Structure formats: C-alpha cells, structure tokens
Amino acid sequence: MLLTDEELDAIQSLPRDTPYQIRNVSHGQLSIARHYGGCRFNGAEYVYDPTDDTLTRNDVLRKLRGLRKKKPAQNPVLDGLL
C-alpha cells in the first residue's frame, strides 16, 4: 500500500515504537507472513498486502481507512444549487 504525503502527515500521531510499514517482505525473515496474511512484529500486528509486497501495521490501516473514505457525492439538484 503506497502512502501519499498527506497520509504520512496524518499518521505521525501514531506510536513510533515499531515501523509503520515493512517493504519487500518476500525476500526476508518475515516472508512467512505471505502465507498467513500477516504477522506480529515487536508486539504490533501487521497485515500483508501482496500487491506491493508490504506489511502495514493495523493501527495505520485503521487510520487510513478513515482518511480514504469517500465523501458522499454532491447532487446540485438535491442541494438546491440548481
């Protein structure tokens, strides 16, 4: 999961005791996470994303889900603008 600059700024309030993301998982010691869909590293739970071979911390995913929620589409007719 790629993070935009805006998203990186938003997650700075989260604890920094473990990394937000671990990249290139399939080439290291954490490659077992590919088979189980995630892992626990230094007490933090991570979820594996096979599209870009990363592990992302659960609390980061929760924060990003809130940021990425799409706002309801505005209908100018219903809003009385037309």
N, C-alpha and C positions, 0 to 999 in steps of 0.2 A: 504494500500500500504506500503510494507516494504521498508525502505530506507537502502542502503548499506553505509558503512563508506565513500566511495568515494563521494557518492551523498550528504551525510551530510556535508562533507567538502565544496562541491561546492555551497550549498545553504546558507552558512554562510554570504554571502554578502547581502542577502535579509534583509529587516527590521525585527526587533525582537519585535515589539510592540505587536504582537499577536502570539500565538503558531503556529508552522508550521503544526502540526497535533494534533488532539484530538482523543483519543482512547476510546474504549468501549462506544460508543455513545448511544447504545440502552438501557443502564442502567442509564442514567442521564437526566438532564434537556433538553439536546439537542436532545433527542430521536425523536422529531418531524421531524428532518432533514431526517430521514429514509424514511418518506412518501413523502417528497418533493424533494429529491435528493440532498439536500444541505441546507445551511443557511448562514446568515450573523451574525458574532460574533465580537463585538467591532470594527465594520466598515470594517472588512475583509470578503470576500466571501469564503465559503468553499464548497467542493464537497464531497458527501457521497460515500464511497466505501463499498458495502455490503459484499465483500469477506472477509474483516478483520475488519469490523465494525469501520471504522475510518472516520474522516472528515479531508481533506487535503486542505490547502489554495490554491487558484487559481494560485497565482504567483509562488508557489513552483511547482505546476503541470506543468506550462509552462516551467520553468527552467529544470525540469526533462525530459520533452518531448524532449528537445534539446539534453540532455545528453544521453538519451536512444535510440536516432535514430541510426539505424543500418547503419554502413558504407557499401558502395556497395561492393559486393563480388568481390574479385580479381580473374581474369581469367588469369593464367600464359601464355596461348597461345596468347591471345589478347594483353597482356602487353609485349610480345616479350621475355619472360623469357625462353620459351621452343622452 
